[in-house]
Amino acid sequence: MKIDKSAVGAPCWVELTSADPSASKAFYTELFGWRAEVDPRPEAGGYTALLLGESAVAGLAPQGREGGPTAWSVSFASADADATAASVRAAGGRLLMEPSEVLDLGRFAVAADPAGAAFSIWQARLFQGVGLLNEPGSLGWVELATRDTHGAKEFYARVFGWSVTVGEMYTQWGLAGHDFGGMMDMADQFPADTPPYWMPYFAVADVDTTAERAVGLGATVTLPPTDVPDGPRLAVLHDPQGAVFGIHVADPAAG
């Protein structure tokens, strides 16, 4: 990710919805050196901000539905959540949650692209989103896994104005010449019943050491540390509650 500050259309927040928030908090604070701050307001429902130093890097929310999976979600910044929601519908997507106010922090909606991959829309008020990008322990990249790559290119370009750079093996998303994410074709690599999804990658100083530490904390490795041609060294893991996330070596030239 080369975008190092808030920008309309870019990823601005990642949030883990967990069936066991205490266990999730213990895992990620130990793995990335984050600290947790619970919003004390009753109406916040136990929402927890995860910080690196003084910078917010992610959120942690309790699972509101019995039996729901623990999973990461990605939010994209919008100047007008209602207008973006209308664009989602016009482009063939659907709204899973209509735009609504989140305390005094911002306006929020949950949507799905035409293939069913869910993402969130965030119109900032008092809270802008992540305060740090691309540094070890912070968000560094976001990735869409889908079987409808052609439809995704058209949908996200129309809704958010993203640029689409298609390589031999991978497609990258960007804004104003700065790439921040990519797309993987699920094709035959996943079981047929695996739905499409968005996934965050967190930058780390050492992928191998971080992956080993994650396994020691109860994670499982989906993709072992790998050098990507013309890209960073990375790995993909499932945390102890089953949420998938990636790690990649921080790019000293990012930003």
N, C-alpha and C positions, 0 to 999 in steps of 0.2 A: 504494500500500500504506500503510495507516494503522497497522498493527501494527509496532511498533518494537523489540520484544524477543521472545525465545523464547516460544512458546505452543503447547500441545498442539493438534495439528490444523493448524497453520499451516506455511507453507513455512519450512524451517530451513536448507537448504543447496542449492547448485547445483553441478553437477560437469560438467566437460567431459571426455569420453572421446575421446582424439585418436589418430589414426594417425601423427601427427608432433608429439609433445609439444614438441619444441624450437621448431618453427615456431609452434605455438599459444602457447607462452609468450612468444615474441618479439612476436607480434601484440597480445596482450591487455595485456601490461605496458606496451607503447608507447601503446596506445589509452587505457587507463584509469589509467595511472600505478601499476599494481599492482607488487608485488615478489613473487618466487617463493622459497619455502623447500621444499626437497626433504626428505622424511622419510628420515633416514639409516639407519633399521632395514632390514635385508635383507628381512624379512617384509613390509615396506610396498610392495615392488615398484616403487619409484621414484615413489610418490604425492607430488604437489606441492601444497602449500597456497599459494593466491594471496591476498596481503594488501594492504590499503590502510592505510598507517601500521602500527599494531600489531594491526589487526583483520582476522581472516579473513573473506574475502568470497566465495571460491569454491574449488573443487578442480580439479585437473588430473590425469588418470590416463591411462597408456598404453593403447592399444587392445590387448586381450588376444586378439582373434580376427582372424586374417588376413582382410583385405578388408572388415572392418566399417567402418561410417561414423563419421566424427567428428561427435559430437552432444552437445548439452547435455541434462542430466537434472535433475529437480527432486525434492527430498526433503521429506517432510512429517513433522513431529515427532509422536512417539507416546510415551505413558507406558508402553506394553507392546507391543513389536513383534509378539509372538506373538499377542496378542489382536487387534491390528489386522489381521494376516494372516488370522486366522480370520474377521474381519468382511468382508474383501475377498472371500473365498470365498463366504460366506453371501449377499453382495450380487450375486453373479454374475460377479465378477472372477476372476483367476487369479494364482498366484504364479509368477514367472519365476525367483526365487531365494528359497529358504526362509530364514527368519531365522537369522542367524549372528553370532558375535562378530567385531568388527573391532578386533583388538589389545585395548587397554584403553580404547578410545575410545567404544564404544557397540555397539548391536546393530542390524543392518541387514538389510533385505529389499527385494526388487524385485518389483513387482506390475504388473498391467495391468488396466485397467477393462474392462467387457464389450465395448467397441468396439475394444480393443487398444492404447489409449494407455498407455504405460509410465510409472511413477513409482516413487519409492523411499520407504521407511519408515525413520525413524531414531529409535531409542531412545537418548538421550544417556546417557553415563557421564562420562568425563573431558572429552569434546568436545561442546559444546552446539550448534555449527553457526555460522552467520554471526554475526559480532560487530558488524555495522553494517548498517542498513537505511535506505533512502530518501535517503541522502546521495549526492552525486555520486561515481560510481565503485562504488556498491554495489547490491545487489539492491533493486528497487523494486516489482516486480509479477511475477506468473506468469500464464500464459495457456494454456488448453486449446483446441486446434483439433480439432474432431470433427464427424462427420456425424450423430451420435446425441445431440443436445443434450438431448432428453427423458430418455433413459436415463442420461446423465451427471448430470443434476440429481438423480435418485433415488439413484444409486450413491454419489456423494460426500457427499451429505447423510446417508446411512445410515452410511457408513464413518467419516467424520470429524466429522459434526455441523455441517457448514457451513450457513450461511444462503445463500439463493439470491435475488438481486434481479434480476428480469427487466425490462429496458428495451426500448424500441422496436427498438434495433439491437444490443444487447449484454447479456449476462448477467454479473453479478458475484458472486463468492464472498466470504463473510465469516465472521467469528467474533466473537461478543460485540459486534456492532454496528460492527465495523471490517472494511472490505473489504481484501483483499490480492491478489485475482486476478480473472480473468474467463474467459469462454468465447466462442469464435468458431465460428460455424457454417461448416464448410468448403463445404457445398453445392456449387455449380458453380464455385467460385473456384479449386479445385485439380484437378489431373489425377486421374482416378479411381483410379490406383494409389498415390497419396500416402497413407500411413497416418496416423491421428490421432497427435497428439503434444503434449507439454507444452513450453513455451518460457519462458525467463526474459527479463524486461526489466530493464535496468540504468539507474538514474537518472544523468543527466548535467546539467551546468550549461547546455549549449547543444546542442540536437539537431543543428542544421544543421552547426555546426563539427565535432562529433564524427563525424557521418556522412561529411563530407568527408575528415576525417583517416582514417577507417576505409577508405574507398575508396583513398586514397593508400597504405595499408598492404596493399592487395590484396583487400579485401572487395568484395562486390557488393551493390547495394541492391535489395531486394525491394519495399519500400514506402518511397518517398521521404519526407522530413520532411513531416508532415501535422498540421494542427490538428484534433483530434477534438472534435466538439460536446460541450460539458459535460465535456470531458476534457483531458488534456495534449497538448502537441505531441510527436509520436513518429515513429519510423522503425523499419523492420525490415530486417535485413541477413543475409547469409551471410558467415561469415568465410572466409579463404583456403582452409581445408580443407573448407568446405561446411556447417559447423554454423550453424543459424539462431538468431538472438537479436534482441531488440528493445532500443531505447533510448527513454527518455522524459525530459522535463524534470523535474528534481527539484521536488517540491511543498514549498514552504517551510512549509506548514501541516500537513504529514504528521506523524503521531505524536501 
